[in-house]
Amino acid sequence: QVQLVESGGGLVQPGGSLRLSCTASGSIDSIYAMAWYRQPPGKQREWVAVIISGGTTTYADPVKGRVTISRDNAKNMVYLQMTSLKPEDTAVYYCNVRLGVGASSRYYWGQGTQVTVSS
């Protein structure tokens, strides 16, 4: 049993910044990767960014240069720093954690936090 809780969402004006946080708790053995996804209203969920155990990060094209994913291993937390926000960034943002590798991999999701970019 793993629980993920996101926070930090809210209303921000275009061009503004926001920092999302995700805290993992429960039966956490070995976190291989933590990621952020988002789901705009009326659209499918899409991948945003990922950070693996060694610290390597990868970003989706729409957010490259505007977001930074980071983690605090001691606190079992992952962050998403977003800058230069656009209206199209409006979505429910979800935290995802991958435990283990290969066939034994397990994935868990948070409940999501709403980000609204509007003037």
N, C-alpha and C positions, 0 to 999 in steps of 0.2 A: 504494500500500500504506500503510494507516494502522492502527496498533495502539493499542488502548485498554486500560488496565489499571486496574481498580478496587481500592481498598483501604479499610480502616477498619471493615469489618464485624465482627460479633462478637455476644456474648451481653450483653444489657442488661436490667435490671429495668424493669417498667412505671413510667412517669414519668421514666425516665432520658433521657440524651442520647447522641448518637452523631454523629460527623462522618465522612462518606464522602468519599473523594478519587478522582479519575480523572485519569490522565495520558495525554495523546495524544502519539504519536510517529510518525515516518515521513514520507510525502509529504503534508505539511499545507500547503496553499496559502492558502486563505481559509476560515476557520471562520465559517459563518453563524450556527449555533446549536449549543448543547450541552444535552443533556437527561438526565434520569434517569427510568428505568422500573423497575418491580418486578414480580415474579411470585411470588405466594404459593403455597405447596405445593398442588398439585392444581387451580390456577386459571390463567386466562389472564394474560399479561403486560399490565400497565396503565401508562399514562403518569402520572408523578408531578409533574415540574417541568421548565421549560425556561428558558434564558436566551439571548437573541439577541445579535448582535454589538454593538448599541448599548447593551446592559445591561438592557434590559427583561426582566422576569421574569413568568412565569405559573405558577400552581399548580393541581393537581387539587383538587377539593372536599374529599376525605377528609383532606388534609394541610394545607390552608390554615390559617395561623396557627401551625403547629407546625414547619414546615420553611423553610429559606432556601437558595436556590441562588445560588452565586457562582462567579466564574471569575478566574483569573490568566492574562491573555493572554501575558505574558512567559514563563511556565512551561508554557503549553498545558495548563492544569489546570482542572478544574471540581470544585466541592465541593457537598455536600449536608449542611447542618447540621440535625440532627433533634433536637427536644426533645419533652417530654411524650409519649414513645413509648408505644404501646398494643400489646397482643398481636396485634391485627389488622395491625400494621405488619410483622409477621414475613414475610419474603420474601427472594428473591434480588434484589438491586438491580443494575441494569445501567446503564452509561453509554452514551450515544449521541451521535455527532457528525454534524452536517450540513455538508458542504463544498459551497460554491457555492449558486446559486439557480436557480429555474426548471427547465428541462429538463436542465440539466447537473448537477443536484444529486446528491450521493453521500452515502450513509449508512453508518456503521460502528458496530459494537457491541463492547463489552468482554465479558469472560468472566463477569462477575458477582461479587458479593461477598455472602455470607450475613449477614443481620441477623435475629437471634432475640430477641424480646422476651418474657421469661418470668421468673417469680419462682421 
